[in-house]
Amino acid sequence: MATVEAIYTDGACSGNPGPGGWGTRIEFADGQVHELGGRDAATTNNRMEMQAAIAALEFLSQDDLISGPVILHTDSEYLKNGITKWIKGWKRKGWKTSTGKAVLNKDLWQQLDLLTQTLTEHQLNIDWRYVRGHTGNAGNERCDQIARAFSHAQPITLKQHTPSASTASDTASSDEASPHQPDGQKESSLSNPEINDPITQEASSEPALKSYESDSQEGNRLMTAQSEKNIGNPESTRVDRLKNALKTLQVTDELAKQGYLITSAELADLMDVNASAVTSRGDYWAWRNWTVSRIRREGNQILWQLERIDE
């Protein structure tokens, strides 16, 4: 019997929706590694993040694995917060948000929920951990590599765990090149994928998303300048700031609802940060009530898409 030490998962999508891929890396206590991957011709980034986690939990359901707590690392706050926080409210409301709207990706959330419950019944608990993507974490970087290869239908070598092996040399001999379909691995792509166009969902009542705008010195400088101009009427200043913030959030919501692509400069204007602060955060991250995805480059412009996070 093998003991799983840690799991890493990641998803990628070329367009949102568009062709996507997912990657999963299972690390064992004996030093061996087992990697999984799959693709979908028409999907979203969030679905690929979830599919990677589903594959990990299905792998853990095998009878020849030792039970115990397992740490699962993901760079998706949508996935981590959804399975640990939001799903309780969704189930209580009949898979509806607090505004009565249907929860996006309900089919995959239900799969994750069922798998989690089944593993818990067998004394195998999942410790969901968020790890920021593209920061040099080896497990995360490898899953990103797998997910991108599958999304572009490119061949990639996946490591396969050998239950009878006990040395590092056995691990090396189990690595076989496979263009998308390692020996013994079942078909990984989703069947009948549901394409979810970005729609407005209500924000979570919990401060789950990491707020990036507070890092902006430029934003603080502008707020300070505005405060100095209105120093004679501080209450009016506060109201004006709230009105401006509301207008920004409404504009952002409309951009997400319509699925519009915006440039780095336009996104930076929304967030009140420098454009360089946007491009340095990677291809997929969270800002306030939205996930931000890098879609493609057109000329010298990077185009981004916003998607409202479910709750």
ZATORZA-106653 format. One record per residue (C-alpha): residue number from 1; chain; x, y, z. Coordinates in Angstrom, 3 decimals, always signed. Example, Ala and Ser with C-alpha at 12.3 -4.5 7.8 and 13.67 -1.06 7.14 Angstrom:
<recs>
- num, chaine, x, y, z
- 1, A, +12.300, -4.500, +7.800 $
- 2, A, +13.670, -1.060, +7.140 $
</recs>
This chain:
<recs>
- num, chaine, x, y, z
- 1, A, +0.000, +0.000, +0.000 $
- 2, A, +1.230, +3.477, -0.904 $
- 3, A, +1.005, +6.641, +1.152 $
- 4, A, +0.132, +9.896, -0.614 $
- 5, A, +2.106, +12.806, +0.774 $
- 6, A, +0.829, +15.776, -1.272 $
- 7, A, -1.198, +16.641, -4.351 $
- 8, A, -0.976, +19.560, -6.780 $
- 9, A, -3.619, +20.522, -9.337 $
- 10, A, -3.973, +23.179, -12.026 $
- 11, A, -6.091, +24.092, -15.027 $
- 12, A, -5.525, +26.108, -18.179 $
- 13, A, -7.737, +27.452, -20.927 $
- 14, A, -6.987, +29.171, -24.254 $
- 15, A, -9.950, +31.510, -24.276 $
- 16, A, -12.756, +31.468, -21.748 $
- 17, A, -14.586, +29.463, -23.020 $
- 18, A, -12.170, +27.697, -25.328 $
- 19, A, -9.939, +24.606, -25.493 $
- 20, A, -8.610, +23.754, -22.043 $
- 21, A, -6.485, +21.282, -20.154 $
- 22, A, -5.844, +20.154, -16.599 $
- 23, A, -2.916, +18.641, -14.750 $
- 24, A, -2.638, +16.687, -11.492 $
- 25, A, +0.504, +15.600, -9.646 $
- 26, A, +0.364, +13.074, -6.794 $
- 27, A, +3.501, +12.836, -4.658 $
- 28, A, +4.111, +9.710, -2.557 $
- 29, A, +6.007, +9.273, +0.689 $
- 30, A, +8.499, +6.951, -1.032 $
- 31, A, +9.534, +9.731, -3.418 $
- 32, A, +7.581, +8.487, -6.410 $
- 33, A, +5.221, +10.676, -8.426 $
- 34, A, +2.070, +9.955, -10.417 $
- 35, A, +0.843, +12.508, -12.955 $
- 36, A, -2.512, +12.834, -14.702 $
- 37, A, -3.793, +15.167, -17.381 $
- 38, A, -6.695, +15.713, -19.731 $
- 39, A, -8.292, +18.208, -22.070 $
- 40, A, -11.605, +19.547, -23.264 $
- 41, A, -12.181, +21.190, -26.632 $
- 42, A, -14.710, +23.693, -25.253 $
- 43, A, -14.562, +24.638, -21.589 $
- 44, A, -13.576, +27.337, -19.098 $
- 45, A, -10.594, +27.859, -16.845 $
- 46, A, -12.639, +27.267, -13.702 $
- 47, A, -13.922, +23.927, -15.007 $
- 48, A, -10.402, +22.775, -15.752 $
- 49, A, -9.278, +23.713, -12.238 $
- 50, A, -12.142, +21.665, -10.857 $
- 51, A, -11.543, +18.714, -13.182 $
- 52, A, -7.933, +18.499, -12.003 $
- 53, A, -9.136, +18.227, -8.399 $
- 54, A, -11.786, +15.658, -9.335 $
- 55, A, -9.107, +13.484, -10.951 $
- 56, A, -7.018, +13.743, -7.773 $
- 57, A, -9.895, +12.688, -5.507 $
- 58, A, -10.824, +9.821, -7.835 $
- 59, A, -7.223, +8.615, -7.665 $
- 60, A, -7.334, +8.734, -3.870 $
- 61, A, -10.416, +6.485, -3.941 $
- 62, A, -8.267, +3.510, -4.954 $
- 63, A, -8.189, +0.682, -2.412 $
- 64, A, -4.396, +0.322, -2.395 $
- 65, A, -3.765, +3.750, -0.849 $
- 66, A, -3.243, +4.311, +2.868 $
- 67, A, -5.854, +6.613, +4.385 $
- 68, A, -5.003, +9.766, +6.275 $
- 69, A, -4.946, +13.528, +5.847 $
- 70, A, -3.768, +14.645, +2.389 $
- 71, A, -2.794, +18.200, +1.448 $
- 72, A, -4.121, +19.294, -1.938 $
- 73, A, -2.515, +22.449, -3.375 $
- 74, A, -4.370, +24.618, -5.885 $
- 75, A, -3.737, +28.098, -7.259 $
- 76, A, -7.484, +28.602, -7.765 $
- 77, A, -9.171, +30.582, -4.999 $
- 78, A, -12.436, +29.800, -6.779 $
- 79, A, -11.886, +26.069, -6.240 $
- 80, A, -10.470, +26.307, -2.728 $
- 81, A, -13.117, +28.676, -1.374 $
- 82, A, -15.923, +26.938, -3.241 $
- 83, A, -15.265, +23.489, -1.773 $
- 84, A, -14.399, +24.684, +1.750 $
- 85, A, -16.837, +27.596, +2.240 $
- 86, A, -19.424, +28.419, -0.421 $
- 87, A, -20.646, +24.882, -1.134 $
- 88, A, -22.387, +24.631, +2.224 $
- 89, A, -24.635, +27.572, +1.400 $
- 90, A, -25.242, +26.384, -2.148 $
- 91, A, -26.461, +22.994, -0.939 $
- 92, A, -28.618, +24.547, +1.742 $
- 93, A, -30.302, +26.730, -0.886 $
- 94, A, -30.778, +23.907, -3.399 $
- 95, A, -27.698, +24.803, -5.474 $
- 96, A, -28.736, +28.416, -5.746 $
- 97, A, -26.867, +31.542, -4.757 $
- 98, A, -28.330, +33.891, -2.171 $
- 99, A, -29.897, +35.838, -5.055 $
- 100, A, -31.660, +32.730, -6.362 $
- 101, A, -29.403, +32.237, -9.387 $
- 102, A, -28.160, +28.819, -10.414 $
- 103, A, -24.633, +27.992, -9.265 $
- 104, A, -22.194, +27.841, -12.159 $
- 105, A, -20.500, +24.484, -12.787 $
- 106, A, -23.011, +22.717, -10.561 $
- 107, A, -22.229, +19.318, -12.128 $
- 108, A, -18.557, +19.489, -11.170 $
- 109, A, -19.238, +20.892, -7.700 $
- 110, A, -21.564, +17.945, -7.058 $
- 111, A, -18.851, +15.510, -8.178 $
- 112, A, -16.338, +17.155, -5.862 $
- 113, A, -18.810, +17.125, -2.990 $
- 114, A, -19.625, +13.422, -3.422 $
- 115, A, -15.963, +12.432, -3.714 $
- 116, A, -15.044, +14.471, -0.647 $
- 117, A, -17.801, +12.862, +1.417 $
- 118, A, -16.820, +9.367, +0.259 $
- 119, A, -13.170, +9.892, +1.170 $
- 120, A, -14.125, +11.328, +4.554 $
- 121, A, -16.177, +8.216, +5.288 $
- 122, A, -13.003, +6.190, +4.693 $
- 123, A, -10.994, +8.405, +7.081 $
- 124, A, -9.194, +10.213, +4.271 $
- 125, A, -9.538, +13.959, +4.770 $
- 126, A, -8.463, +16.592, +2.252 $
- 127, A, -6.653, +19.682, +3.479 $
- 128, A, -7.241, +22.252, +0.731 $
- 129, A, -4.333, +24.709, +0.462 $
- 130, A, -4.077, +27.784, -1.764 $
- 131, A, -0.715, +28.382, -3.438 $
- 132, A, -0.161, +31.421, -5.604 $
- 133, A, +0.587, +30.439, -9.180 $
- 134, A, +3.757, +31.254, -11.135 $
- 135, A, +5.833, +31.890, -8.024 $
- 136, A, +8.326, +29.058, -8.405 $
- 137, A, +6.420, +26.319, -6.551 $
- 138, A, +7.678, +23.159, -8.263 $
- 139, A, +4.471, +21.149, -7.940 $
- 140, A, +2.293, +23.984, -9.162 $
- 141, A, +4.613, +24.815, -12.046 $
- 142, A, +4.614, +21.190, -13.186 $
- 143, A, +0.815, +20.972, -13.146 $
- 144, A, +0.642, +24.209, -15.110 $
- 145, A, +3.000, +22.698, -17.688 $
- 146, A, +0.816, +19.589, -17.994 $
- 147, A, -2.413, +21.580, -18.222 $
- 148, A, -1.038, +23.861, -20.941 $
- 149, A, +0.290, +20.940, -22.961 $
- 150, A, -3.096, +19.245, -22.922 $
- 151, A, -4.958, +22.482, -23.717 $
- 152, A, -2.814, +22.890, -26.848 $
- 153, A, -2.978, +19.161, -27.688 $
- 154, A, +0.790, +18.856, -27.387 $
- 155, A, +2.629, +15.660, -26.302 $
- 156, A, +4.082, +15.572, -22.810 $
- 157, A, +5.738, +12.885, -20.690 $
- 158, A, +3.762, +11.993, -17.556 $
- 159, A, +5.341, +10.164, -14.617 $
- 160, A, +3.550, +7.003, -13.530 $
- 161, A, +3.654, +5.485, -10.055 $
- 162, A, +4.823, +1.879, -9.818 $
- 163, A, +3.255, +0.243, -6.741 $
- 164, A, +5.906, -2.464, -6.465 $
- 165, A, +8.856, -0.073, -6.795 $
- 166, A, +10.817, +1.004, -3.741 $
- 167, A, +13.748, +2.922, -5.168 $
- 168, A, +14.272, +6.127, -7.058 $
- 169, A, +15.651, +4.161, -10.031 $
- 170, A, +12.325, +2.360, -10.345 $
- 171, A, +10.604, +5.733, -10.443 $
- 172, A, +12.784, +6.890, -13.292 $
- 173, A, +12.126, +3.722, -15.297 $
- 174, A, +8.370, +4.245, -14.980 $
- 175, A, +8.460, +7.582, -16.818 $
- 176, A, +7.305, +6.911, -20.360 $
- 177, A, +6.655, +9.451, -23.087 $
- 178, A, +2.993, +9.656, -23.976 $
- 179, A, +1.283, +12.155, -26.284 $
- 180, A, -1.665, +12.947, -24.019 $
- 181, A, -2.542, +9.392, -23.044 $
- 182, A, -0.108, +7.592, -20.674 $
- 183, A, -0.297, +3.772, -20.634 $
- 184, A, -3.024, +2.579, -18.318 $
- 185, A, -4.599, +6.029, -17.952 $
- 186, A, -8.278, +6.306, -18.727 $
- 187, A, -9.686, +8.964, -21.027 $
- 188, A, -9.287, +12.228, -19.151 $
- 189, A, -11.321, +14.698, -21.164 $
- 190, A, -14.762, +15.732, -19.995 $
- 191, A, -17.810, +14.350, -21.747 $
- 192, A, -20.491, +16.751, -22.909 $
- 193, A, -18.806, +19.815, -21.422 $
- 194, A, -21.061, +22.586, -20.215 $
- 195, A, -19.862, +25.952, -21.465 $
- 196, A, -20.671, +28.636, -18.920 $
- 197, A, -20.669, +32.152, -20.215 $
- 198, A, -19.629, +34.596, -17.499 $
- 199, A, -22.776, +35.770, -15.690 $
- 200, A, -23.231, +37.969, -12.700 $
- 201, A, -23.215, +36.220, -9.339 $
- 202, A, -23.466, +37.760, -5.887 $
- 203, A, -20.210, +38.311, -4.009 $
- 204, A, -19.278, +36.131, -1.059 $
- 205, A, -20.037, +37.544, +2.353 $
- 206, A, -16.662, +36.269, +3.558 $
- 207, A, -13.466, +38.167, +2.690 $
- 208, A, -12.125, +35.178, +0.778 $
- 209, A, -10.550, +36.946, -2.162 $
- 210, A, -7.150, +38.527, -1.924 $
- 211, A, -7.361, +42.262, -2.528 $
- 212, A, -4.575, +43.545, -4.734 $
- 213, A, -5.450, +47.203, -5.010 $
- 214, A, -4.159, +47.926, -1.508 $
- 215, A, -0.608, +47.334, -2.773 $
- 216, A, -0.726, +50.296, -5.093 $
- 217, A, +1.305, +53.299, -3.939 $
- 218, A, -0.064, +55.216, -6.879 $
- 219, A, -3.621, +54.523, -5.768 $
- 220, A, -2.815, +55.673, -2.246 $
- 221, A, -1.233, +58.844, -3.603 $
- 222, A, -4.334, +59.667, -5.649 $
- 223, A, -6.609, +59.048, -2.670 $
- 224, A, -4.424, +61.266, -0.495 $
- 225, A, -4.528, +64.058, -3.063 $
- 226, A, -8.303, +63.780, -3.282 $
- 227, A, -8.588, +63.872, +0.505 $
- 228, A, -6.517, +67.053, +0.675 $
- 229, A, -8.803, +68.726, -1.850 $
- 230, A, -11.847, +67.860, +0.263 $
- 231, A, -10.318, +68.340, +3.688 $
- 232, A, -12.948, +70.925, +4.565 $
- 233, A, -15.772, +68.407, +4.162 $
- 234, A, -14.592, +64.934, +5.224 $
- 235, A, -18.078, +63.368, +5.150 $
- 236, A, -18.597, +64.494, +1.561 $
- 237, A, -15.212, +63.019, +0.696 $
- 238, A, -16.167, +59.621, +2.087 $
- 239, A, -19.464, +59.599, +0.209 $
- 240, A, -17.744, +60.610, -3.026 $
- 241, A, -15.235, +57.799, -2.640 $
- 242, A, -18.028, +55.292, -2.085 $
- 243, A, -19.893, +56.578, -5.134 $
- 244, A, -16.777, +56.268, -7.262 $
- 245, A, -16.116, +52.781, -5.929 $
- 246, A, -19.692, +51.721, -6.681 $
- 247, A, -19.422, +53.052, -10.215 $
- 248, A, -16.183, +51.104, -10.733 $
- 249, A, -17.736, +47.886, -9.419 $
- 250, A, -20.814, +48.322, -11.613 $
- 251, A, -18.648, +48.853, -14.681 $
- 252, A, -16.578, +45.771, -13.795 $
- 253, A, -19.717, +43.694, -13.334 $
- 254, A, -21.007, +44.733, -16.759 $
- 255, A, -17.679, +43.873, -18.375 $
- 256, A, -17.830, +40.413, -16.803 $
- 257, A, -21.483, +39.872, -17.684 $
- 258, A, -20.932, +40.712, -21.355 $
- 259, A, -17.669, +38.772, -21.544 $
- 260, A, -15.767, +41.745, -22.964 $
- 261, A, -11.993, +41.516, -23.300 $
- 262, A, -10.031, +44.463, -21.918 $
- 263, A, -6.397, +45.510, -22.167 $
- 264, A, -3.879, +45.587, -19.334 $
- 265, A, -4.109, +49.380, -19.236 $
- 266, A, -7.909, +49.282, -18.993 $
- 267, A, -7.777, +46.624, -16.272 $
- 268, A, -5.206, +48.688, -14.389 $
- 269, A, -7.561, +51.690, -14.558 $
- 270, A, -10.347, +49.595, -13.008 $
- 271, A, -8.069, +48.429, -10.207 $
- 272, A, -6.383, +51.831, -9.792 $
- 273, A, -2.889, +50.365, -10.194 $
- 274, A, -0.061, +50.619, -12.703 $
- 275, A, -0.308, +48.392, -15.797 $
- 276, A, +2.892, +46.597, -14.781 $
- 277, A, +1.203, +45.543, -11.547 $
- 278, A, -1.420, +43.734, -13.638 $
- 279, A, +0.902, +41.823, -15.960 $
- 280, A, +3.188, +40.717, -13.123 $
- 281, A, +0.434, +38.672, -11.442 $
- 282, A, +0.367, +35.830, -13.935 $
- 283, A, -2.308, +34.448, -16.238 $
- 284, A, -5.072, +33.760, -13.716 $
- 285, A, -5.829, +35.356, -10.357 $
- 286, A, -8.599, +36.845, -8.237 $
- 287, A, -9.483, +40.482, -7.678 $
- 288, A, -12.347, +41.418, -5.360 $
- 289, A, -15.430, +39.545, -6.648 $
- 290, A, -13.935, +38.440, -9.965 $
- 291, A, -11.416, +36.034, -11.397 $
- 292, A, -9.108, +37.614, -13.967 $
- 293, A, -7.890, +35.475, -16.869 $
- 294, A, -5.257, +36.293, -19.464 $
- 295, A, -6.867, +35.343, -22.780 $
- 296, A, -4.412, +36.246, -25.553 $
- 297, A, -2.066, +38.841, -26.976 $
- 298, A, -3.004, +41.099, -29.880 $
- 299, A, -0.015, +43.012, -31.168 $
- 300, A, +1.590, +44.626, -28.134 $
- 301, A, -1.589, +44.368, -26.056 $
- 302, A, -2.512, +41.626, -23.569 $
- 303, A, -6.257, +40.983, -23.391 $
- 304, A, -7.970, +39.922, -20.153 $
- 305, A, -11.411, +38.632, -19.236 $
- 306, A, -13.287, +38.999, -15.956 $
- 307, A, -15.581, +36.342, -14.524 $
- 308, A, -17.797, +36.874, -11.502 $
- 309, A, -17.087, +34.357, -8.755 $
- 310, A, -20.024, +32.220, -7.656 $
- 311, A, -21.134, +32.000, -4.096 $
</recs>
